[in-house]
Amino acid sequence: MSMKVLYITANPKEIKDSVCLSLGEVALNEFKAKHPQVEVTTLDVCANEYAHINGDTLKDYMNPHGLCGLAATDFVSYDYFIVVAPMWNLTVPSALKAFWDTVIIPNITFRYNEQGRTEGLCKGSMLYIGARGGDYSSEFLQDIACDDRMMKGIAGMIGCKYQSYVANGVGGYRQRSVADWVDFAANDVISAVGEM
């Protein structure tokens, strides 16, 4: 049985114009170098849009044979997840949130135990590679930046070990080009892959 990784991106930019997508490529290449037999599936949630939950999707939400149930069943078949997204308006892009709403389904990716707490039904590890336009390293701004915290919560809820690398201060005022950011952060990203 081969190892499977789902490489999820949530950024409509081209790789050359995006710090997080460029760092995501570093992570994916390192993962493939460490695991040459890995089967990689790439999913661009901006290009393959998932419906936001509405009345129609909610009616089908718990149906294991419906759209959400089938997507969730496919999702749990992966061993590793590399998720790449910028922080927009203090959280992940809505396309990524819509994807999570599609695949995080009770009794497929997680279940509630007798105490009402969640237990993850996924296996493996998740690595989140993020980028923030501003510098959110101060205590106040760390508290309001929800991207990494949300991703860590999702990983915990579905039962995945979690690692992350988030580049702070990559916005238009930055002093570094995308290539400079990759040079600056590549070793940290490679270390994060090693912890998966």
C-alpha positions in Angstrom: 0.0 0.0 0.0 1.6 3.3 -1.1 1.8 6.4 1.0 -0.5 9.2 -0.1 -0.1 13.0 0.3 -2.8 15.6 -0.5 -1.2 18.9 -1.4 -3.8 21.6 -0.9 -3.3 25.2 -2.1 -5.6 28.1 -1.6 -4.1 31.0 -3.4 -5.0 32.2 -6.9 -1.6 33.8 -7.5 1.1 32.2 -9.6 3.9 30.5 -7.7 6.5 33.0 -8.6 4.4 35.8 -7.1 3.5 34.1 -3.9 5.6 33.5 -0.8 3.4 30.7 0.6 3.0 28.9 -2.7 6.8 29.1 -3.2 7.4 27.8 0.3 4.8 25.1 -0.3 6.8 23.9 -3.3 9.9 23.7 -1.1 7.9 21.6 1.4 6.4 19.3 -1.3 9.8 18.7 -3.0 11.4 17.9 0.4 8.6 15.5 1.2 8.9 13.8 -2.2 12.7 13.6 -1.7 12.3 11.9 1.7 9.5 9.6 0.3 10.2 8.9 -3.3 7.4 6.3 -3.6 4.7 8.8 -2.3 1.6 9.3 -4.4 0.9 13.0 -4.6 -2.5 14.5 -5.3 -2.6 18.3 -5.9 -5.8 20.2 -5.1 -6.2 23.9 -5.8 -9.3 24.9 -3.9 -9.4 28.3 -5.7 -9.6 26.6 -9.1 -11.8 23.7 -7.9 -14.3 25.6 -5.9 -16.3 24.0 -3.1 -19.7 25.2 -2.3 -20.1 27.2 0.9 -22.6 25.6 3.2 -26.1 26.7 2.2 -29.6 25.1 2.5 -29.0 22.6 -0.3 -25.6 21.4 0.9 -26.8 21.3 4.5 -29.6 18.9 3.5 -27.0 16.5 2.1 -24.3 17.2 4.8 -24.7 13.9 6.8 -25.4 11.6 3.8 -22.3 9.3 3.5 -23.1 8.9 -0.2 -23.7 12.6 -0.9 -21.2 15.1 -2.1 -19.8 15.9 1.3 -19.7 12.3 2.4 -17.9 11.1 -0.7 -15.4 14.0 -0.5 -14.8 13.2 3.2 -14.3 9.5 2.5 -11.7 10.4 -0.1 -10.0 12.8 2.2 -9.5 10.3 5.0 -7.7 7.9 2.5 -4.6 10.2 2.6 -1.7 9.8 5.0 -0.3 13.3 4.9 -1.7 16.8 4.2 0.4 19.8 3.1 -1.9 22.9 3.2 -0.7 26.1 1.7 -2.6 29.4 2.1 -2.1 33.1 2.8 -3.8 34.8 5.7 -6.6 37.1 4.4 -8.5 39.3 6.8 -7.1 37.4 9.8 -7.9 33.9 8.6 -7.6 31.5 5.7 -9.2 32.2 2.3 -12.9 31.4 2.2 -12.2 28.8 -0.6 -10.2 26.8 2.0 -12.9 27.2 4.6 -15.5 25.9 2.1 -13.2 22.9 1.5 -13.0 22.1 5.2 -16.8 22.5 5.5 -17.1 19.9 2.7 -14.7 17.2 4.2 -15.0 17.6 7.9 -18.0 15.4 8.4 -19.1 13.6 11.6 -18.4 9.8 11.6 -16.1 10.1 8.6 -13.3 12.5 9.5 -14.2 12.8 13.3 -16.7 11.5 15.7 -18.2 12.7 19.0 -17.4 10.5 22.0 -19.7 9.8 24.9 -18.6 13.0 26.6 -19.4 15.0 23.5 -15.7 15.7 22.7 -14.3 15.2 19.2 -12.1 12.2 18.3 -10.2 12.4 15.0 -10.7 9.6 12.5 -7.9 10.7 10.1 -4.3 9.4 10.3 -1.0 10.9 9.6 0.2 14.5 9.7 -0.7 17.9 8.5 1.7 20.7 7.6 0.4 24.2 7.1 2.5 26.7 5.2 1.1 30.2 5.5 2.1 33.8 4.8 0.9 37.0 6.3 1.2 40.4 4.6 1.9 42.2 7.9 4.1 41.4 10.9 1.8 39.6 13.4 4.5 38.8 15.8 3.4 41.2 18.6 1.3 39.7 21.4 -1.8 41.6 20.4 -1.6 40.7 16.7 -0.7 37.1 17.5 -4.0 36.9 19.3 -6.1 38.2 16.4 -4.3 36.2 13.6 -6.5 33.1 13.3 -5.0 31.3 10.3 -2.5 29.1 12.1 -4.7 28.6 15.1 -7.6 27.5 12.9 -5.5 25.1 11.0 -4.1 23.6 14.2 -7.6 23.2 15.5 -8.8 21.4 12.4 -5.8 19.1 12.5 -6.5 18.2 16.1 -10.2 17.7 15.5 -9.6 15.2 12.7 -6.7 13.5 14.4 -3.6 14.7 12.6 -0.3 15.6 14.0 0.3 19.3 13.2 3.3 21.3 12.1 3.3 24.8 10.6 5.5 27.5 9.2 4.0 30.9 8.8 5.9 33.8 7.1 5.2 37.1 8.8 5.5 40.5 7.0 5.5 39.4 3.4 3.2 42.3 2.2 3.9 44.9 -0.4 6.1 47.0 1.9 8.4 44.0 2.3 12.2 44.3 1.8 12.4 40.8 0.5 11.4 39.4 -2.9 9.6 36.1 -3.1 12.9 34.4 -4.0 14.6 36.0 -1.0 11.8 34.8 1.3 12.4 31.2 -0.1 16.1 31.5 0.6 15.3 32.9 4.1 12.7 30.3 5.1 13.6 27.2 3.2 15.5 25.5 6.1 12.7 26.2 8.5 10.2 24.7 6.1 12.4 21.7 5.5 12.7 21.2 9.3 8.9 21.3 9.5 8.6 18.6 6.8 11.1 16.5 8.8 8.7 16.7 11.8 5.7 15.3 9.9 
